[in-house]
Amino acid sequence: MTTLSLAPTPLRQDATLIGLVGLAHSISHFSQLLLAPLFPWLKVEFGVSYAELGFLLTIFFVTSCAVQAASGFLVDRYGPRPILFIGLALLGLAALGYAASTSYAMLAAFSVLAGMGNGVFHPVDYTLLNRRVDKSRLGHAYSAHGITGSLGWALAPALLVPVTLASDWRTALLCAAALTFVVLGVLWWKRSELHLPVAKPAPDSAAAALAGTGAGAGVGAAAAAAEHPLAFLATPAVWMCFAFFFFYAGALSVVQSFAPQSAAQLHDVPAHLVAICLTVYMVCAAAGMLLGGFLVSDPSRCERIVAGAFTIAVVVALTLGFAPVAALAVPVLFGVMGFATGVSGPSRDLLVKRATPAHASGRVYGVVYGGLDIGQAVVPLVIGAMMDRGAFRSVWVALAVLQGVLIFSAFRVQRVRIGPATQATRAAA
């Protein structure tokens, strides 16, 4: 008897797809920081407070969360490619709108448009990667995806601030819009590489296992036939992943927005060192993701990788909050924390994939990654109040708590994921 096997996807094909998806993902992260580096100039231009400027980010992420959940259904129905093109076009238009804004209300309106554009990327990206990239390369695909996102964050201030200093903030935003449309043009040129047939619903793993047995065949067929488009919402692992990303985004927002200034207050860090803390964190996070892509080659250990990485991050956070640290050591500790967090990235993404039905990839990622947007919209409001009261140590305690919850959440995702489905499979056996 001859056994049929599928040939692995050619490396060049996978590399091209990963590169195109990563390029789009970098623009998503780039768009998240279009306004924040320009706050000093926008504050003067529009006569508003930092709290009002911060609320523009809340508008952005709340909108992104709502669109992300909805776009997941559109990705499953129409495929990821058209949704990706729409998202990039909206980001480019939003950057043009920011540049043309003459009032705070206009900035708020275009923050909604930018949030709509940003909301499509995770359902699109992970649907393409999970369904097109060879399984043996998925860890590296997730690693590259995370690295390009971090580079997008790093690029925004590196581009916007120098152009603003050389010209003005409107010119900087016009450059951002031009970059976005250039990337859209590249992806349109390579659009054949992004084609993906619309997935057809299939029975989940437990139903398939039951269907493979004589006694359970009827049950499996009935489960497949009765499946509803919202059935994935009844999967506990989906909501555990959502919670995981909420706390992950909360921790990230603390680092991006408040941690450097809090460390400066606690350890008398000079301004030039404060300015590089976040850059060091992001660069080291990218390096950690590269290593994480190799570590996750064994999927069975991804929960332990996440737990170990965030244990290191908790120790660093508490050290910066309570230990006497030399000013020169502060950026180094930010780098250690960033590297540890980066190592966890590919394992984090694999946790979600293992909880995702193949035919509902867009929907699941749309809901799960909505936790990122909600975390980035809510947590800064709480931590900002701590900063206003001068509770700088409390900022690091909060960061350590958020990171500690991630350790627990990773193992909970594993337990709820293997629970009902595994029990059904074992019962059938």
Beta strands, then each sheet from edge to edge (+ up, - down):
end
